[in-house]
Amino acid sequence: MEEKILKAKKGMPMLFLILGLIGLSIFSFIFGAATIDNYGVIGAIPLVLGIVGIIGGIILFLGLKTLRPQEALVLTLFGKYTGTIREAGFYFVNPFSTAVNPAAQTRLGQSGDVDGGAAKINLGDGKSTTLNLGKKISLKVMTLNNSRQKVNDVLGNPVEIGIAVMWRVVDTSKAVFNVDNFKEYLSLQADSAVRNIVRIYPYDVAPGIDTTGDGEADEGSLRGSSAIVAERIREEIQSRVEEAGLEIIEARITYLAYAPEIAAVMLQRQQASAIIDARKMIVDGAVGMVEMALEKLNEKEIVDLDEERKAAMVSNLLVILCGSKDAQPIVNSGSLY
């Protein structure tokens, strides 16, 4: 169902007209009550007209609607969709029209939702309740922050991930009539999209994993490619909520970590990998320094070393350069041989 913009009448002229009708009806009621004894049945006519006018004025008051900026009102008349009011202002509509918003009572985490005309009633003893007096739909950009999910990545490791989704309603008729509750629908589709995308990626870079679907292994990962993963999640959610009249503006990963049951083991693995990488770099540098030292000694012809002495020198230099503690020097006061 496509959205239809309803051009409602301005509310201020109707307000004065209703007030005038009620004032005239009150005068007619008082006049009829004062003259009914003198004129009998004829005198009861102003009395009846006054009562009817007062009741009619009260009913007409129900047709007055106020909208603030970035709010919309979806109206139906006896079950038929009549249109949506989107512009802020004071309007008059058919008093028998009904505002529809199945998600009026639903509040999403960290969502800047409108109150929909809700009134807070104090029940005493520190207790209160909320009475929903309207069913306005917010057109603002809102935030959905679902609870963290535990999902297995492509390697089967349990990962905890949380996302924040920025969204807004772009088609009020689809949001109201195509799904039962568009807020709960969005929350469910966001959870499903996160699971579908996260299971494609490893938490960290792993060999032989294809994360783009092109048939070739790449270096994509949840930790290293968070922007790409978030964009794929956004596209996945958007494709699912298109029929609900929602637009997904942005999706961001707000939390990412290994599940507690394997976090300690994975931390040790990362530490071991970091130590190996550091040691490899140290060894590469030490070998280069030893090679340079031998070349300089030969070039300057400072000393002529045989193979055994070169091996001893290389061993000593590697111990000094690669050791985790400072070496204690030993001064040789005798002959080199």
PAFI-654842 format. One record per residue (C-alpha): x, y, z. Coordinates in nm, 4 decimals. Layout:
<rs>
R          X          Y          Z
R          X          Y          Z
...
</rs>
This chain:
<rs>
R          X          Y          Z
R     0.0000     0.0000     0.0000
R     0.1433     0.3350    -0.1081
R     0.1381     0.6388     0.1153
R    -0.1288     0.8996     0.0406
R    -0.0810     1.2542     0.1668
R    -0.3978     1.3884     0.3275
R    -0.4693     1.7595     0.2820
R    -0.6508     1.8369     0.6047
R    -0.8322     2.1602     0.6837
R    -0.6696     2.4247     0.8958
R    -0.7598     2.3775     1.2578
R    -0.7785     2.7363     1.3804
R    -1.0891     2.8441     1.1809
R    -1.2615     2.5199     1.2793
R    -1.1706     2.5789     1.6436
R    -1.3439     2.9198     1.6425
R    -1.6399     2.7701     1.4572
R    -1.6737     2.4909     1.7145
R    -1.6427     2.7345     2.0047
R    -1.9105     2.9516     1.8442
R    -2.1345     2.6481     1.7964
R    -2.0936     2.5432     2.1587
R    -2.1527     2.8988     2.2816
R    -2.4682     2.9300     2.0706
R    -2.5859     2.5873     2.1893
R    -2.5365     2.6839     2.5521
R    -2.7390     3.0025     2.4942
R    -3.0106     2.7984     2.3206
R    -3.0158     2.5487     2.6072
R    -3.0516     2.8236     2.8693
R    -3.3181     3.0020     2.6648
R    -3.5146     2.6798     2.6147
R    -3.4927     2.5896     2.9856
R    -3.6220     2.9360     3.0768
R    -3.9142     2.9363     2.8312
R    -4.0274     2.5739     2.8344
R    -4.2876     2.6426     3.1049
R    -4.4445     2.9245     2.9005
R    -4.4397     2.7690     2.5520
R    -4.4658     2.3983     2.6238
R    -4.3472     2.1735     2.3426
R    -4.2367     2.4671     2.1273
R    -4.0207     2.5922     2.4108
R    -3.8487     2.2552     2.4303
R    -3.7103     2.2930     2.0751
R    -3.4302     2.5375     2.1738
R    -3.3537     2.3140     2.4702
R    -3.3129     2.0068     2.2496
R    -3.1140     2.2005     1.9892
R    -2.8842     2.3270     2.2606
R    -2.8158     1.9754     2.3899
R    -2.7552     1.8446     2.0368
R    -2.5252     2.1388     1.9605
R    -2.3175     2.0861     2.2758
R    -2.2780     1.7142     2.2027
R    -2.1942     1.7880     1.8396
R    -1.9342     2.0465     1.9427
R    -1.7664     1.7976     2.1753
R    -1.7561     1.5407     1.8940
R    -1.6100     1.7971     1.6542
R    -1.3367     1.8733     1.9082
R    -1.2084     1.5166     1.8500
R    -1.1229     1.6150     1.4923
R    -0.8636     1.8732     1.5981
R    -0.5087     1.7397     1.5591
R    -0.1712     1.8997     1.6335
R     0.1520     1.7821     1.4736
R     0.5043     1.8906     1.5612
R     0.7935     1.8899     1.3107
R     0.9059     1.5428     1.1977
R     0.5821     1.3750     1.3067
R     0.3117     1.2041     1.1009
R    -0.0416     1.0858     1.1610
R    -0.1887     0.7881     0.9715
R    -0.5690     0.8059     0.9605
R    -0.8378     0.5513     0.8777
R    -1.2127     0.6005     0.8539
R    -1.4235     0.2958     0.9402
R    -1.1309     0.0681     0.8532
R    -1.0358     0.2396     0.5249
R    -0.7028     0.4185     0.4893
R    -0.7770     0.7846     0.4193
R    -0.4276     0.9337     0.4203
R    -0.1290     1.0590     0.6170
R    -0.0650     1.4063     0.7550
R     0.3071     1.4872     0.7440
R     0.3297     1.8660     0.7756
R     0.3581     2.0247     1.1190
R     0.0605     2.2358     1.2188
R    -0.2911     2.2493     1.3646
R    -0.5502     2.0580     1.1588
R    -0.9101     1.9482     1.1538
R    -1.0038     1.6044     1.0210
R    -1.3138     1.3907     1.0272
R    -1.3811     1.3414     1.3992
R    -1.4646     0.9762     1.3348
R    -1.1191     0.9142     1.1842
R    -0.8896     0.6865     1.3798
R    -0.5134     0.7294     1.4111
R    -0.3231     0.4041     1.3570
R     0.0194     0.3172     1.4936
R     0.0657    -0.0460     1.6053
R     0.4121     0.0371     1.7435
R     0.2925     0.3219     1.9648
R     0.3693     0.1338     2.2865
R     0.7009    -0.0097     2.1636
R     1.0233     0.1566     2.2752
R     1.3553     0.0573     2.1225
R     1.6887     0.0819     2.3064
R     1.8343     0.4348     2.2840
R     1.5607     0.5426     2.0437
R     1.4693     0.9098     2.0164
R     1.1039     0.8228     1.9715
R     0.8101     1.0615     2.0074
R     0.5800     1.0179     2.3035
R     0.2752     0.9970     2.0752
R     0.0775     1.2145     2.3129
R     0.1511     0.9976     2.6136
R     0.0552     1.1285     2.9542
R     0.2223     1.0204     3.2759
R    -0.0213     0.9553     3.5603
R     0.0966     0.9458     3.9219
R    -0.0579     0.6555     4.1133
R     0.0961     0.7420     4.4499
R     0.3639     0.5611     4.6541
R     0.6195     0.6489     4.3884
R     0.4303     0.4544     4.1206
R     0.3173     0.5889     3.7861
R     0.1713     0.4715     3.4598
R     0.1654     0.6036     3.1055
R    -0.1626     0.6678     2.9269
R    -0.1237     0.6767     2.5508
R    -0.3512     0.9500     2.4175
R    -0.2241     0.9610     2.0585
R    -0.0598     0.7496     1.7926
R     0.1796     0.9800     1.6114
R     0.4638     0.8306     1.4095
R     0.8089     0.9831     1.4379
R     0.9843     1.0725     1.1113
R     1.3093     1.1541     1.2898
R     1.6307     0.9579     1.2545
R     1.6245     0.7128     1.5426
R     1.8761     0.4705     1.6905
R     1.8285     0.1004     1.7479
R     2.0850    -0.0473     1.9854
R     2.0037    -0.4155     2.0171
R     2.1522    -0.6276     2.2912
R     2.4825    -0.8042     2.2259
R     2.4599    -1.1319     2.0386
R     2.6778    -1.4392     2.0581
R     2.7501    -1.5585     1.7032
R     2.9961    -1.8142     1.5654
R     3.2368    -1.6685     1.3106
R     3.3447    -1.8534     0.9945
R     3.5957    -2.0577     1.1961
R     3.3371    -2.1596     1.4538
R     3.4700    -1.9338     1.7302
R     3.1957    -1.7771     1.9448
R     3.2021    -1.3980     1.9132
R     2.9977    -1.1348     2.0962
R     2.8929    -0.8433     1.8780
R     2.6680    -0.5410     1.9220
R     2.5492    -0.2950     1.6564
R     2.3783     0.0440     1.6470
R     2.1413     0.1078     1.3576
R     2.0312     0.4577     1.2530
R     1.6922     0.4415     1.0817
R     1.3768     0.6357     1.0036
R     1.0276     0.5861     0.8607
R     0.9975     0.6966     0.4968
R     0.6603     0.5416     0.4046
R     0.4067     0.5542     0.6876
R     0.1429     0.3418     0.5151
R     0.3862     0.0541     0.4600
R     0.5145     0.0833     0.8163
R     0.1631     0.0671     0.9609
R    -0.0177    -0.1739     0.7287
R     0.2489    -0.4040     0.5767
R     0.3879    -0.5368     0.9057
R     0.2343    -0.5984     1.2454
R     0.4803    -0.3826     1.4443
R     0.7492    -0.2082     1.2409
R     0.9778    -0.1477     1.5412
R     0.9803    -0.5104     1.6528
R     1.0138    -0.6137     1.2877
R     1.3223    -0.3932     1.2504
R     1.4783    -0.5291     1.5695
R     1.4275    -0.8903     1.4589
R     1.5646    -0.8269     1.1093
R     1.8696    -0.6493     1.2541
R     1.9507    -0.9530     1.4701
R     1.9066    -1.1869     1.1730
R     2.1256    -0.9720     0.9455
R     2.4054    -0.9607     1.2033
R     2.4074    -1.3396     1.2275
R     2.4099    -1.3837     0.8501
R     2.7021    -1.1455     0.7966
R     2.9190    -1.2297     1.0995
R     2.9297    -1.6001     1.0123
R     3.1047    -1.5103     0.6831
R     3.4049    -1.3468     0.8510
R     3.6733    -1.4653     1.0920
R     3.7301    -1.2572     1.4033
R     4.0898    -1.1954     1.2975
R     4.2731    -1.2490     0.9697
R     4.2877    -1.6221     0.8864
R     4.4472    -1.7948     0.5859
R     4.2303    -1.9434     0.3115
R     3.9096    -1.7530     0.3979
R     3.6988    -1.5875     0.1265
R     3.5015    -1.3015     0.2831
R     3.3964    -1.1215    -0.0359
R     3.2436    -1.4126    -0.2265
R     3.4754    -1.3823    -0.5254
R     3.6217    -1.7302    -0.4757
R     3.9625    -1.6052    -0.3639
R     4.1054    -1.5890    -0.0130
R     4.1545    -1.2397     0.1276
R     4.2454    -1.0625     0.4505
R     3.8939    -0.9605     0.5540
R     3.8051    -0.9952     0.9222
R     3.5589    -0.8617     1.1782
R     3.8331    -0.6793     1.3661
R     4.0245    -0.5421     1.0682
R     3.7376    -0.4709     0.8269
R     3.4739    -0.3342     1.0644
R     3.3652    -0.0582     0.8244
R     3.3077    -0.3076     0.5414
R     3.1260    -0.5490     0.7728
R     2.9028    -0.2691     0.9057
R     2.8128    -0.1602     0.5521
R     2.7208    -0.5169     0.4561
R     2.5037    -0.5417     0.7676
R     2.3314    -0.2144     0.6711
R     2.2605    -0.3404     0.3194
R     2.1304    -0.6706     0.4559
R     1.8916    -0.4961     0.6960
R     1.7756    -0.2513     0.4279
R     1.6844    -0.5329     0.1907
R     1.4740    -0.6926     0.4641
R     1.2837    -0.3818     0.5829
R     1.2124    -0.2278     0.2413
R     0.8538    -0.3544     0.2509
R     0.8068    -0.2010     0.5951
R     0.8712     0.1506     0.4632
R     1.1929     0.1982     0.6626
R     1.5258     0.3450     0.5561
R     1.8482     0.2243     0.7176
R     2.0837     0.5214     0.7176
R     2.3844     0.3674     0.8882
R     2.4948     0.0659     1.0888
R     2.7933     0.0685     1.3237
R     2.9623    -0.2032     1.5268
R     2.9580    -0.0852     1.8879
R     3.1033    -0.3942     2.0570
R     3.3181    -0.6803     1.9315
R     3.4995    -0.9423     2.1394
R     3.5486    -1.3138     2.1771
R     3.2930    -1.4856     2.3979
R     3.4069    -1.5130     2.7643
R     3.4554    -1.8912     2.7466
R     3.7344    -1.8613     2.4884
R     3.8541    -1.5052     2.5464
R     4.1456    -1.6083     2.7724
R     4.2679    -1.8767     2.5310
R     4.2464    -1.6423     2.2323
R     4.4331    -1.3751     2.4271
R     4.7175    -1.6170     2.4920
R     4.7162    -1.7088     2.1242
R     4.7378    -1.3445     2.0212
R     5.0174    -1.2817     2.2711
R     5.2115    -1.5837     2.1437
R     5.1657    -1.4677     1.7849
R     5.2857    -1.1190     1.8772
R     5.5936    -1.2614     2.0538
R     5.6781    -1.4789     1.7523
R     5.6453    -1.1839     1.5164
R     5.8640    -0.9698     1.7421
R     6.1285    -1.2414     1.7713
R     6.1290    -1.2885     1.3961
R     6.1914    -0.9198     1.3460
R     6.4713    -0.9219     1.6042
R     6.6416    -1.2222     1.4422
R     6.6174    -1.0670     1.0948
R     6.7756    -0.7498     1.2257
R     7.0444    -0.9358     1.4194
R     7.1467    -1.1450     1.1181
R     7.1746    -0.8295     0.9101
R     7.3905    -0.6612     1.1746
R     7.6208    -0.9657     1.2032
R     7.6555    -0.9820     0.8257
R     7.7387    -0.6126     0.8127
R     7.9983    -0.6520     1.0932
R     8.1762    -0.9352     0.9129
R     8.1786    -0.7409     0.5866
R     8.3245    -0.4350     0.7567
R     8.5972    -0.6413     0.9267
R     8.6954    -0.8009     0.5976
R     8.6771    -0.4708     0.4133
R     8.8952    -0.2843     0.6603
R     9.1213    -0.5869     0.7086
R     9.1212    -0.5206     1.0798
R     9.1543    -0.8872     1.1696
R     9.1745    -1.2105     0.9733
R     8.9318    -1.4652     1.1159
R     8.9153    -1.8306     1.0240
R     8.5849    -2.0104     0.9910
R     8.5851    -2.1314     1.3517
R     8.6437    -1.7810     1.4892
R     8.3790    -1.6382     1.2552
R     8.1304    -1.8947     1.3874
R     8.2172    -1.8035     1.7455
R     8.1804    -1.4345     1.6680
R     7.8482    -1.4883     1.4975
R     7.7260    -1.6937     1.7928
R     7.8273    -1.4301     2.0439
R     7.6726    -1.1436     1.8462
R     7.3454    -1.3323     1.8002
R     7.3303    -1.4081     2.1713
R     7.3831    -1.0416     2.2525
R     7.1431    -0.9035     1.9910
R     6.8668    -1.1615     2.0331
R     6.8851    -1.2098     2.4086
R     6.6075    -1.0757     2.6283
R     6.8579    -0.9675     2.8957
R     7.1722    -0.7596     2.8784
R     7.4877    -0.9665     2.8155
R     7.7732    -0.9563     3.0670
R     8.0957    -0.8725     2.8784
R     8.4129    -1.0784     2.9342
R     8.7397    -0.9070     2.8470
R     8.9944    -1.1339     2.6792
R     9.3379    -1.0097     2.7878
R     9.5269    -1.2896     2.6136
R     9.5866    -1.3782     2.2551
R     9.2958    -1.4014     2.0170
R     9.4091    -1.7593     1.9377
</rs>
